[in-house]
Amino acid sequence: MTDEQLPGRIAIDPGVMVGKPVIKGTRLTVEHILNLLAHGATADEILAEYDGLLQEDLQACLLFATKALEDVSFMPLSLGNDVDAILRR
């Protein structure tokens, strides 16, 4: 998956899923796919669950998330960078 291929796979339309990025032609949000992967679903499981979804769609979700985070700066609020404590909030 290249950066140039991303617009062909991911769409942002205010009339679809309140403007969240979705896999083009579906109502599957990038957020939903990433959440499935983060909670242990395999690519094969996701592809089996959603007819018509391709491996390239999953790659596009990962690339979209990567691009979205490229220009984000994270500043620690304290010296203790305990990720577990932050996630429990």
C-alpha positions as CSV (number, residue, x, y, z in Angstrom):
1,M,0.0,0.0,0.0
2,T,1.5,3.3,-1.0
3,D,0.5,6.8,0.1
4,E,-0.9,7.4,-3.4
5,Q,-3.3,4.5,-3.1
6,L,-4.8,5.6,0.2
7,P,-7.5,8.0,-1.3
8,G,-8.8,5.1,-3.3
9,R,-9.5,3.0,-0.2
10,I,-10.4,5.5,2.5
11,A,-13.2,8.1,2.3
12,I,-14.3,11.0,4.5
13,D,-17.8,12.2,3.8
14,P,-19.9,14.2,6.3
15,G,-22.9,12.2,5.2
16,V,-21.4,8.8,6.1
17,M,-20.7,7.9,9.7
18,V,-20.7,11.5,10.8
19,G,-17.6,12.2,8.7
20,K,-15.4,9.6,10.3
21,P,-12.9,8.0,7.9
22,V,-14.4,4.8,6.4
23,I,-13.3,2.1,4.0
24,K,-14.6,3.4,0.7
25,G,-18.0,2.0,-0.3
26,T,-18.7,0.8,3.2
27,R,-19.8,2.1,6.6
28,L,-16.8,0.4,8.3
29,T,-14.8,3.1,10.0
30,V,-11.0,3.1,10.2
31,E,-11.5,3.3,14.0
32,H,-13.6,0.2,14.1
33,I,-11.1,-1.9,12.1
34,L,-8.2,-0.6,14.2
35,N,-10.1,-1.5,17.3
36,L,-10.7,-5.0,16.1
37,L,-7.0,-5.5,15.4
38,A,-6.0,-3.9,18.7
39,H,-8.3,-6.4,20.6
40,G,-6.7,-9.4,18.9
41,A,-8.8,-10.0,15.8
42,T,-6.7,-11.4,12.9
43,A,-6.8,-10.0,9.4
44,D,-8.3,-13.3,8.3
45,E,-11.1,-13.1,10.9
46,I,-12.0,-9.6,9.9
47,L,-11.9,-10.4,6.2
48,A,-14.2,-13.5,6.8
49,E,-16.6,-11.3,8.8
50,Y,-17.0,-8.6,6.3
51,D,-17.9,-9.6,2.7
52,G,-16.0,-7.8,0.0
53,L,-13.3,-6.4,2.3
54,L,-9.8,-6.9,1.0
55,Q,-6.4,-7.2,2.7
56,E,-5.6,-3.8,1.0
57,D,-8.5,-2.2,2.9
58,L,-6.9,-3.3,6.2
59,Q,-3.5,-2.0,5.1
60,A,-5.2,1.3,4.2
61,C,-6.6,1.6,7.7
62,L,-3.1,1.1,9.2
63,L,-1.6,3.6,6.7
64,F,-4.3,6.2,7.4
65,A,-3.7,5.9,11.2
66,T,0.1,6.3,10.6
67,K,-0.4,9.4,8.5
68,A,-2.9,10.8,11.0
69,L,-0.3,10.5,13.8
70,E,2.7,11.9,11.8
71,D,2.2,15.5,12.8
72,V,1.0,14.9,16.3
73,S,3.3,15.8,19.1
74,F,3.0,14.1,22.5
75,M,4.1,16.0,25.5
76,P,4.4,14.2,28.9
77,L,2.4,15.8,31.6
78,S,4.7,14.4,34.3
79,L,8.0,12.6,34.6
80,G,6.2,9.3,35.2
81,N,5.1,8.1,31.8
82,D,3.0,5.2,33.1
83,V,0.9,4.2,30.0
84,D,-1.2,1.8,32.1
85,A,-2.2,4.6,34.5
86,I,-3.1,6.9,31.5
87,L,-5.3,4.2,29.9
88,R,-7.1,3.5,33.2
89,R,-8.4,7.1,33.4
